[in-house]
């Protein structure tokens, strides 16, 4: 084969596709493989057409298309699919090759996989990738954990594809050994859920307590996302944007008709479980996770609302501006508390699992690309 790839990506759902395109856009050649052949073909003939992307339709051909030492990034669903691909890859690759798990894996699974592969001389990195679909394409925050020699193999690629903070610093750093990267990503998601719940409750208070409509709430959130405001953050920004999104069925706002049900992946549950195991109180984050679970059982919620017959109360009629200012400061204090809970959990895990986490560096890489990026993180670093 005349041309070999710098790195390979397995899994061509939206995150895998966008990450492959991001890597290619930085001057690297990328090999891609998906278990479903049609997805590989559609990607190669669509978004990746005329790009430095090598499509492979057999796993062995994919492995053979890579430069040595091989660097293979799994972008597949956590759990059994990760184990399945690792088992298939082991006989095809050599000692010193690197497997990267870029999904939302449970950190104890990452520790197990790291130990198993290390015995075979294969390098392994469990890597948290935050930023969603857009971040994967334009620049995510990246949280790699594993052997330092393994990280050295992909440090340049990860640095090039990562988001950059406003001061130009790349939003990636070596997190620590074995499961450290995936643990940090898990707690990142827990903090994210806490932050979203706090913002949601604030918006709900404006609606039910102050009688504001979606447009008025959006204006407040937009003000709070101003350049010099301490609440400036990605989540505040998208709250403002979503509050004024119109629905296609009429002139109203989409937020007024969307189902009040929130799904989540396993990371929220794992965050709460870890807090219980490590004896770290995280009430804000845990309440947010439970609220998400509660939202999914709408029948029970509706029945309880009828049984309790909660009084609606009287609408506030005083100086709304003063109340909004108080809410601003209350949200800031609550946000600090939520982040502090997450960082305390990271600190406890670092001691227990010998992760040797640098909390300042972690806060630093959360300043860009990831979902919880926020101006006040500059105060933590």
HELIX and SHEET records of a PDB file:
HELIX    1   1 UNK A   14  UNK A   25  1                                  12    
HELIX    2   2 UNK A   37  UNK A   45  1                                   9    
HELIX    3   3 UNK A   59  UNK A   64  1                                   6    
HELIX    4   4 UNK A   80  UNK A   90  1                                  11    
HELIX    5   5 UNK A  107  UNK A  119  1                                  13    
HELIX    6   6 UNK A  132  UNK A  138  1                                   7    
HELIX    7   7 UNK A  148  UNK A  161  1                                  14    
HELIX    8   8 UNK A  180  UNK A  208  1                                  29    
HELIX    9   9 UNK A  214  UNK A  224  1                                  11    
HELIX   10  10 UNK A  234  UNK A  243  1                                  10    
HELIX   11  11 UNK A  254  UNK A  256  5                                   3    
HELIX   12  12 UNK A  266  UNK A  278  1                                  13    
HELIX   13  13 UNK A  283  UNK A  295  1                                  13    
HELIX   14  14 UNK A  298  UNK A  308  1                                  11    
HELIX   15  15 UNK A  320  UNK A  353  1                                  34    
HELIX   16  16 UNK A  359  UNK A  365  1                                   7    
HELIX   17  17 UNK A  375  UNK A  379  5                                   5    
SHEET    1   A 8 UNK A  53  UNK A  56  0                                        
SHEET    2   A 8 UNK A  30  UNK A  33  1                                        
SHEET    3   A 8 UNK A   7  UNK A  10  1                                        
SHEET    4   A 8 UNK A  71  UNK A  74  1                                        
SHEET    5   A 8 UNK A  98  UNK A 101  1                                        
SHEET    6   A 8 UNK A 123  UNK A 130  1                                        
SHEET    7   A 8 UNK A 141  UNK A 146 -1                                        
SHEET    8   A 8 UNK A 172  UNK A 176  1                                        
END                                                                             
